[in-house]
Amino acid sequence: MGAAVALGERGRGTTAPNPNVGCVIVRDEVMVGGGWTQPGGRPHAEAVALAEAGEAARGATAYVTLEPCCHQSERGPACADRLAEAGVARVVAAVRDPDPRADGAGFERLRERGVAVELRAGDGAAERSMAGFLTRVRLGRPQVTLKLAMSLDGKIALPSGESRWITGEDARAHVHLERARSDMILVGRGTFERDRPRLDVRLPGLEQRSPSKALLTRGEAVPGWTRLGAPDEVYRLDGVNDLLVEGGSATASAFLAADLVDRMLIYRAPILIGDGKSSVGYIGLTDLADAHRRWRLADSRMLGIDRLEVYERQRD
């Protein structure tokens, strides 16, 4: 399943509104096929893996990060039917599809056609990989990731507003990778006016993965940018699985106050600024006890001289 998750990661940021599924087909302990959902959502991961496996799929086991679809589409047959017709003997899936058109129906279709089915959640890696799609289906909005680059004392800029560059090249390269995995990037009006950010992906070979751009403002729209008047307007974003919020402080505070941040990326540089601009402002807390047990450290690593900390929002 780990290999299937890794393949699915390759499609992240390119498949919305479809999920970025990964699939591996194994026969006699040998991987005979693999694939991930292609840009635009088709072909599905199972179709790509089956095409690579060919006749070797007969009697094999398919490891899929998400329950195979069973609904008909003008863009191709259902994956549950494809797997059964190819002679796959067993399907192991990591996540049940919350889409009302599936939600267990894919498993049932496979069983009806003589395919053994196993749901194996594992360590949650598949859920994290497809969190954008799962959040959109379950909550009706994209997964929101907030990126903050700050000093050791929590500052994102000097008193003058200068912020280039707090972090080093390795951390900035990782931000571009996160952009490539997102469908849309959002900044506030202040950041737009001050920096005129390009918000593109500048990693060799991934330049074409630059996401669309959004602006949080109550003012006029900007040509080529999606305008959001308030954070809760993320609920009206169509076809967006993953939204990356990059700045600035007021925008970060607004999303945190609205409790619309699902994931935080904190890039912490080994510097002290002292007086300067804080990473966030007022976020609505009135009781310190309410600040606890909201965030879980999901990952921590060094990026050159900087440290990345990834936090996930703990929700019921």
C-alpha positions as CSV (number, residue, x, y, z in Angstrom):
1,M,0.0,0.0,0.0
2,G,2.9,2.3,0.6
3,A,3.9,2.1,-3.0
4,A,0.3,2.9,-4.1
5,V,0.3,6.0,-1.8
6,A,3.6,7.1,-3.3
7,L,2.2,6.8,-6.8
8,G,-1.0,8.7,-5.8
9,E,1.2,11.6,-4.5
10,R,2.4,12.1,-8.1
11,G,-1.1,13.2,-9.1
12,R,-1.7,15.5,-6.1
13,G,-2.7,19.0,-7.3
14,T,-3.6,17.9,-10.8
15,T,-6.7,15.7,-10.5
16,A,-9.4,18.0,-8.9
17,P,-12.2,17.6,-8.4
18,N,-11.3,13.9,-8.6
19,P,-9.1,12.3,-6.0
20,N,-5.4,11.6,-6.6
21,V,-5.6,7.8,-6.3
22,G,-2.6,5.4,-6.5
23,C,-2.9,1.7,-7.6
24,V,-0.4,-1.2,-7.5
25,I,-1.1,-4.6,-9.0
26,V,0.8,-7.5,-7.5
27,R,1.0,-11.1,-8.7
28,D,3.1,-13.8,-7.1
29,E,4.8,-11.1,-4.9
30,V,5.9,-9.2,-8.0
31,M,4.5,-5.8,-8.9
32,V,3.2,-6.2,-12.5
33,G,1.4,-2.8,-12.8
34,G,1.1,0.6,-11.2
35,G,-0.5,3.9,-11.9
36,W,-2.0,7.1,-10.5
37,T,-4.9,9.3,-11.5
38,Q,-3.9,11.4,-14.5
39,P,-4.2,15.2,-14.9
40,G,-7.8,16.3,-15.1
41,G,-9.0,13.1,-13.3
42,R,-8.8,10.6,-16.1
43,P,-7.7,7.9,-16.7
44,H,-8.1,6.6,-13.2
45,A,-5.2,5.0,-11.3
46,E,-6.8,1.5,-11.7
47,A,-7.1,1.9,-15.5
48,V,-3.4,2.9,-15.8
49,A,-2.2,0.1,-13.6
50,L,-4.3,-2.5,-15.5
51,A,-3.0,-1.3,-18.8
52,E,0.5,-1.8,-17.6
53,A,-0.2,-5.2,-16.1
54,G,-2.1,-6.7,-19.1
55,E,-2.8,-10.4,-18.7
56,A,-0.6,-10.5,-15.6
57,A,-3.6,-8.9,-13.8
58,R,-5.5,-12.2,-13.9
59,G,-5.4,-13.7,-10.4
60,A,-3.5,-10.8,-9.0
61,T,-4.1,-8.4,-6.0
62,A,-4.8,-4.7,-6.6
63,Y,-3.7,-2.3,-3.8
64,V,-5.7,0.9,-4.2
65,T,-5.6,4.0,-2.0
66,L,-9.4,4.6,-2.4
67,E,-12.4,2.3,-3.0
68,P,-12.8,1.8,-6.7
69,C,-15.6,3.7,-8.4
70,C,-18.7,1.9,-9.5
71,H,-20.8,4.7,-11.2
72,Q,-20.9,5.0,-14.9
73,S,-19.3,8.0,-16.6
74,E,-19.1,9.3,-20.1
75,R,-15.4,9.4,-19.7
76,G,-15.0,5.7,-19.1
77,P,-16.2,2.5,-17.4
78,A,-16.3,2.1,-13.7
79,C,-13.0,0.9,-12.1
80,A,-14.8,-1.8,-10.1
81,D,-15.9,-3.3,-13.5
82,R,-12.5,-2.9,-15.0
83,L,-10.8,-4.8,-12.2
84,A,-13.3,-7.6,-12.3
85,E,-13.1,-7.9,-16.1
86,A,-9.3,-8.0,-15.9
87,G,-9.6,-11.1,-13.6
88,V,-8.2,-9.4,-10.5
89,A,-8.8,-11.9,-7.6
90,R,-8.5,-9.5,-4.7
91,V,-8.7,-5.7,-4.1
92,V,-7.2,-4.1,-1.0
93,A,-8.3,-0.5,-0.4
94,A,-7.0,1.9,2.2
95,V,-10.0,4.3,2.3
96,R,-13.7,3.9,1.7
97,D,-14.9,6.5,-0.8
98,P,-17.2,9.1,1.0
99,D,-18.7,10.2,-2.4
100,P,-22.4,9.3,-2.2
101,R,-22.1,7.6,-5.7
102,A,-19.7,5.1,-4.2
103,D,-19.5,4.8,-0.4
104,G,-19.3,1.1,-0.2
105,A,-21.0,0.4,-3.5
106,G,-17.7,-0.1,-5.3
107,F,-16.8,-2.8,-2.8
108,E,-20.2,-4.4,-3.2
109,R,-19.9,-4.4,-7.0
110,L,-16.6,-6.2,-6.7
111,R,-17.9,-8.8,-4.4
112,E,-20.9,-9.4,-6.7
113,R,-18.5,-10.2,-9.5
114,G,-16.4,-12.6,-7.4
115,V,-13.6,-10.4,-6.3
116,A,-12.4,-10.6,-2.7
117,V,-12.3,-7.2,-0.9
118,E,-10.3,-6.0,2.0
119,L,-10.4,-2.5,3.7
120,R,-7.0,-1.8,5.2
121,A,-6.6,1.7,6.7
122,G,-3.0,1.3,7.7
123,D,-1.2,4.2,9.2
124,G,-3.4,6.9,7.6
125,A,-0.9,7.8,4.9
126,A,-3.6,7.3,2.2
127,E,-6.0,9.6,4.0
128,R,-3.4,12.3,4.3
129,S,-2.4,12.0,0.7
130,M,-6.0,12.4,-0.5
131,A,-7.0,14.8,2.3
132,G,-8.0,17.5,-0.2
133,F,-10.6,15.4,-1.9
134,L,-11.8,13.8,1.3
135,T,-12.3,17.2,3.0
136,R,-14.2,18.6,0.0
137,V,-16.6,15.6,-0.1
138,R,-17.1,15.5,3.7
139,L,-17.1,19.2,4.5
140,G,-18.0,20.8,1.2
141,R,-14.8,22.8,1.0
142,P,-11.1,22.3,0.1
143,Q,-8.5,21.3,2.6
144,V,-6.8,24.5,3.7
145,T,-3.1,24.5,4.4
146,L,-1.6,27.6,6.0
147,K,2.1,28.3,5.2
148,L,4.1,30.5,7.7
149,A,7.8,31.3,7.3
150,M,9.1,32.8,10.6
151,S,12.0,33.5,12.9
152,L,12.6,31.7,16.2
153,D,10.6,34.4,17.9
154,G,7.6,34.1,15.6
155,K,8.2,37.1,13.4
156,I,7.5,37.1,9.6
157,A,9.1,40.5,8.8
158,L,11.1,43.4,10.1
159,P,9.2,46.5,11.4
160,S,9.7,48.0,7.9
161,G,7.9,45.0,6.4
162,E,11.0,43.5,4.8
163,S,10.6,39.7,4.7
164,R,12.9,38.5,1.9
165,W,14.3,36.2,2.8
166,I,13.7,34.8,6.3
167,T,14.2,31.2,5.3
168,G,16.9,29.6,3.1
169,E,16.8,28.1,-0.4
170,D,15.9,24.6,0.7
171,A,12.9,25.8,2.6
172,R,11.8,28.0,-0.3
173,A,12.2,25.0,-2.7
174,H,9.9,23.0,-0.4
175,V,7.3,25.7,-0.6
176,H,7.3,25.5,-4.4
177,L,6.8,21.7,-4.0
178,E,3.7,22.4,-1.8
179,R,2.5,24.8,-4.5
180,A,2.8,22.1,-7.1
181,R,0.6,19.9,-4.9
182,S,-2.1,22.5,-4.6
183,D,-5.0,23.5,-6.8
184,M,-5.1,27.1,-5.7
185,I,-2.9,29.6,-3.7
186,L,-4.4,32.5,-1.8
187,V,-2.9,35.7,-0.4
188,G,-4.4,38.8,1.2
189,R,-4.7,42.2,-0.4
190,G,-1.8,43.6,1.6
191,T,0.6,40.9,0.4
192,F,-0.6,41.4,-3.2
193,E,-0.1,45.2,-3.1
194,R,3.2,45.0,-1.4
195,D,4.9,42.1,-3.1
196,R,2.9,41.5,-6.4
197,P,3.7,37.8,-5.9
198,R,3.9,35.5,-8.9
199,L,2.8,32.4,-6.8
200,D,4.1,30.1,-9.5
201,V,6.1,26.9,-9.3
202,R,9.8,27.5,-10.1
203,L,11.1,23.9,-9.7
204,P,12.8,22.4,-12.8
205,G,10.3,20.1,-14.5
206,L,7.3,21.2,-12.4
207,E,6.8,24.7,-13.9
208,Q,3.5,23.6,-15.5
209,R,2.1,22.6,-12.1
210,S,1.6,26.3,-11.1
211,P,-1.9,26.5,-9.4
212,S,-4.6,29.1,-9.9
213,K,-4.5,32.2,-7.7
214,A,-7.0,33.7,-5.2
215,L,-7.1,37.0,-3.4
216,L,-8.8,37.6,0.0
217,T,-10.1,41.1,-0.2
218,R,-13.3,43.1,0.3
219,G,-12.1,45.4,-2.4
220,E,-12.2,45.1,-6.2
221,A,-11.3,41.8,-7.9
222,V,-8.0,41.5,-9.8
223,P,-8.1,40.0,-13.4
224,G,-7.0,36.4,-13.4
225,W,-7.5,36.0,-9.6
226,T,-10.4,34.4,-7.8
227,R,-11.8,36.9,-5.3
228,L,-12.8,35.8,-1.8
229,G,-14.5,38.4,0.4
230,A,-14.1,36.3,3.5
231,P,-12.5,33.0,4.5
232,D,-15.8,31.1,4.7
233,E,-16.2,31.7,0.9
234,V,-13.9,28.7,0.4
235,Y,-17.2,26.8,0.5
236,R,-18.1,28.2,-2.9
237,L,-14.8,27.1,-4.6
238,D,-15.6,24.6,-7.3
239,G,-13.1,22.0,-8.4
240,V,-10.6,22.8,-5.7
241,N,-9.3,20.0,-3.5
242,D,-6.3,21.7,-1.9
243,L,-6.0,25.4,-1.1
244,L,-2.7,26.8,0.1
245,V,-2.8,30.1,2.1
246,E,0.5,31.9,1.9
247,G,0.1,35.3,3.4
248,G,0.1,37.6,5.1
249,S,-0.5,37.9,8.8
250,A,-4.0,39.3,8.6
251,T,-5.1,36.6,6.2
252,A,-3.5,33.9,8.3
253,S,-5.3,35.3,11.4
254,A,-8.7,35.5,9.5
255,F,-8.5,31.8,8.5
256,L,-7.4,30.7,12.0
257,A,-10.2,32.7,13.6
258,A,-12.7,31.1,11.3
259,D,-11.3,27.7,12.2
260,L,-10.8,26.9,8.5
261,V,-7.1,25.8,8.7
262,D,-6.7,22.0,8.5
263,R,-2.9,21.9,8.2
264,M,-0.1,24.3,9.0
265,L,3.4,24.4,7.5
266,I,5.8,26.3,9.8
267,Y,9.2,27.0,8.3
268,R,11.3,28.2,11.2
269,A,14.6,30.0,10.5
270,P,17.4,30.1,13.1
271,I,17.3,33.8,13.5
272,L,15.9,36.4,16.0
273,I,14.2,39.5,14.8
274,G,12.8,41.1,18.0
275,D,10.5,44.0,17.1
276,G,8.8,43.1,13.9
277,K,5.6,41.8,12.4
278,S,4.1,38.8,14.2
279,S,3.1,35.7,12.2
280,V,-0.5,35.9,13.4
281,G,-2.7,38.4,15.2
282,Y,-6.0,38.0,17.1
283,I,-7.6,34.6,16.3
284,G,-10.6,34.7,18.6
285,L,-9.2,32.9,21.7
286,T,-10.6,34.1,25.0
287,D,-9.5,31.2,27.2
288,L,-6.0,29.7,27.1
289,A,-7.5,26.3,27.7
290,D,-9.2,26.4,24.3
291,A,-5.7,26.7,22.6
292,H,-4.7,23.2,23.8
293,R,-5.4,19.9,22.0
294,R,-6.2,21.6,18.7
295,W,-3.0,20.8,16.8
296,R,-1.0,17.6,16.3
297,L,2.6,17.6,15.1
298,A,2.5,15.3,12.1
299,D,6.0,15.8,10.7
300,S,9.2,17.7,11.5
301,R,12.4,17.8,9.5
302,M,15.4,19.9,8.7
303,L,15.5,21.8,5.3
304,G,19.0,23.0,5.1
305,I,19.4,25.3,8.1
306,D,15.7,25.7,8.6
307,R,13.2,23.4,10.4
308,L,9.8,22.5,8.9
309,E,7.0,21.6,11.3
310,V,3.8,20.2,10.0
311,Y,0.7,20.4,12.2
312,E,-2.7,19.0,11.6
313,R,-5.9,20.3,13.1
314,Q,-7.5,17.8,15.5
315,R,-11.3,17.7,14.8
316,D,-14.0,15.4,16.1
